[in-house]
Amino acid sequence: MVPGLFGCLFAEDRVVSLAPSVTETILALGLEARIIGRTRYCPGADREGAVIFEDMVQPSVERLIGLRPDLILTSDPTPEAVVTQLRRMGLRVERLVTSDLGSVATNLRPVGELLGQRARAETLANRVLKQIEAVERVTGEVAEGKRPRVVLFYGTNPEFCAGAGSFTGEILERAGGHNVAADADSAWPSLSRERLMSWDPEVVLISLTENPVDLAAARATVSRWKGDALWNRLSAVRSGRIVFITGSLLMIPGPRVGEAAEAVARALYPDLFPAEATSELHFLEP
């Protein structure tokens, strides 16, 4: 039995993860066998026999009770009121709130403690923080006036991007970019093309899943932007500074946020970072 911040757990605990970030953490700790249920947005949701929850915000209480989990781990998408309801039903629930990159790293520690892997989680958290610090040491030398204006889209539809208050918005800034959506009115603002034109980003980052079909479709869409009178007004489109980042690297605030910061920094400053091969970074033009 392992003492932790939230109590004591046995190695054979049955865990339900209601957040992709939590699932990714459990996988990074080498404990996937503990997971008896996860959301459809989680890594491994396509595993044969995986028990899937369709809704992170309002998960099925009946299904949760039926699984008889020892522990349910969730995060920001699940409201506190839902957590309270589940606890009243006799379920043990821990909610890990992510407010910034620092909290993403520190949230790795309680997950490790809860699952009896404190040392491994501490190593993982320290690695994430060191990755981010290493990026900032390099980009910190770039003069403010030399930092490129950048926008991060999720897919090729500009209606959904990363603003201030989102973990990816923070990654853009700490990786040495000037996030043009930082002054938007929400963490995940919806943009019109007219508003985007007024910001005129010099670099466009496009976050995609690991599915190669998505990358091919995104490349085809972007290739048409140059022939569009409105899109071609963007500095990033005219110069070809459009970079696709795949593998859901910028979609999950989990143990890969350090890698995400490295990928963004390399996309913004390819001359400042070693030209290491990466399967997640795809430049529109060499």
N, C-alpha and C positions, 0 to 999 in steps of 0.2 A: 504494500500500500504506500502511496506516495503523497506526502503532505504538499499542499499548494495554496495559492492565494485564495482559491475558491473552495477548498475542501480537500478530501482525499479520494483518489480514484484507484481502481485496479487495472492491471494491464489488459484485461479482457473487456473493457468497457465498450459498449455499443453506442456509437455516436451518430447523430443526425446533424448534417451541416446545412444551414439555410442561407449560406452566403458563399459565392465563388471565392472570395478572398480567404475565408476560413478553410474551404476545401483545398485550395492551393497550398495553404500552410500545412495542412495535415499531410498532403502528398509530399511536400518538401521535407517533412520530418520522417518520411518513410513509414507512415502509419495508415496507408489507404485501407488496409484490412479492417480497421476499426469502423470505417464508414458504412452504415447500414441504410442511409438515405441522404440524398442531396438534391439540389434544385436542377432544373433543366439548363440553367446557365453555368453550372459548375463544370470544371474539368472532370472528364471521365463520365459525363452524363450518358455517353453513348455506349458505355460498357454493357455487355450482355448481362441481363439480370439485375441491373442497377435499379434501385427504388428511387423514383423521381417525383419531386414536388414541383408543380407547375408555378406556384405562386410564392414568392419570398415575403410579400407584404401580408398576405392573409393565408398562411398554409393551412391545410386541412387538419383540424384538431383530431378528428376521428382516425386518420391515417397515422398521425404521430403517436397517438395512444396505442394503436394496433401494433406498431413496431416495437413497443416497449423499450425505448432507448434509455440508457443510463444518463445520457447527456445530450442536450440540444445546444448547438453553437450557432449564433446568428450575429448580424451586424446592422448597420444603419438602415437598410431598406425595411427591416421588420420593425414596426412601431413599438414603442415601449408599452403601449396599451395591450398589444397582442402578446408581448412577453409576459406581462402581468397575468393575462388571461390563462396562458399556458401553465404558469406556475400555480395558479389556483386549481388547475386540473391535476396537480400533483406531479407535473413534469419539471425536471431540473433544466433550467435554461440560463445560459450566460450570453449576454449581448456585448459585443466589442464594437465600440464606436470609433470611427475613423474621421479625424478632423483635419489631419495634415500628414505629410510624409513621415514626420517623427512618430506619430501615433500608429501609422502602418507598421513601422519597425517594432515599436514597443508592444504592439498587440501580438507579436509572434511569441513573446515570452509567456503570457498567461495560457496560451493554447498549449505550449510545451509543458507548462506546469500541470495543467489539467490532465494531460495525457501521459504524464510521467517521463517527459523528455526535456527536462529543464536545461541541461547542459547543451543539448543539440539545438534547442530553440535560442539560447543565448548566443551561440556561435552564429546561427543564421541571422539574428537581429544585428549583431555586430558587423557581419559581412555586408548587409544592406546599407547600414549607416556609413561604412567605409567606402562603399561604391559611390554613394551620393557625394560624400566629402571629396573624393578623388576627382569627380567631375567638376565640382565647384572650385577646386584649386586651379584647374586649368581655365575654366571659363571666367573665373574671377579676374583674370588678367586682361580680359577683353574690355576695352573702354566702352562706356555706356553708349556713346554715339555710334559705335561699330556693331552693336548687337542688332541682329536682323528682326524685323517685324515678322511674327509667325502666327499662324492659326492652325489649330488641330481639329480636323473633321473626323467624325465617326462615319466611315463610308464616304461616298462622294456627294452626298446631299448636304449642302451647307446649313440645313435647318438645325443641325445638332453639332455643337462644338464645345470645347473646353474653356470655361471662364474662370475667373478668380473664385477661390473657395473650393474648387475641385482638385483632387490630388494630381490630375494631369496638368491643370493650369499651373500648379506649383512646380511640377517637373519642367515645364517649358521655361519658367523664369530661372530656376536653379541650374538648368542646362545652358543658360546664357542667351535665351531668346527674350524678345519683348512681345508678350502675348497681347495681340491686338484686341482680344475679347476680355481683357482684364477689367475693363470698365463697364462690362455688360451688367444687367440687373439680376443675373442668376449664375449659379455655378455651371449650369449646362444651358447656355442661352440658345435661343432659336434665332437664326439670322435670315434676313432677306438678302438677295444678291446686291441690292442697292446699298445696304448697310456695309456689306463686305467690301464693295468697291470703294466706299469712303475710307475704310481702314487700309486698303491696299497692302496686304501682307507681301513680304518679299520671299517668304518660304511658306509652302502649304504642306503640312503633314497629314497623312490620311491613315487612320487606324483601321485595321482589318483583322478578320479571324485568320486562322492558319489555313483555311480552305483555298487551294490554288485557283479554284474557279472564281472566288471573290477578287483575287489579285488580278486575274486576267480581265475580268469585267471592269474593274476600276481603271486599269490601264487604258482600256478601250474608251471609257467615258472621258478620261482626262485628255486623251489624244484629240477628242472632239472639241475641247475647250478652246484650243488655239484658233479654230475656225468660227468661234462664236464671238460676235462683236463685243458683247458685254464681258464675258469671261476673259477675253484677250486684253482687257484693260488692266488686269491684275499684273503687277510686277512679277510675281512668282510664275504665272503662266507664260509670260513673254520670255522670261529667262530660263524656264524649264526647271526651276528649283521646287520640284514636287517630289516628295519622298513618301513611300508606302511603308508602314510599320505593321508587320503581321504577327500572327501567333497570339493575338489578344493581349499583347504586351502592355498596351496602354488602356486596357479595359478593366483590369482587376487590381485593386489596391492591396496586393498581397506581397509575398516574399520576392517577387521579381521586379519591384519598383526600382531597385538599384540598377538592374539591367535596362529598365526602361529609360532611366536618366542617361545612362551611357549611350543608348541608341539614339535618343533625341539629340544629345550633344554631338554625336558623330554625324547626324544628319545636318545639323546647323554648321558645324565646323569640321568638315572632313580633313582639313589640313592640320588641325591641332591634335587629332587623335589617331592612334595607329590604325592602319588600314586592315584591321582584323576581319576575317570572314565572319559573317553573321547571316543566319537564315531568316532573320526578322526584318532586315533593312534592305529596301529595294528602291534605288534611285530611278527617277523617270529618265534622266539622261546621265551618261557617264561623266 
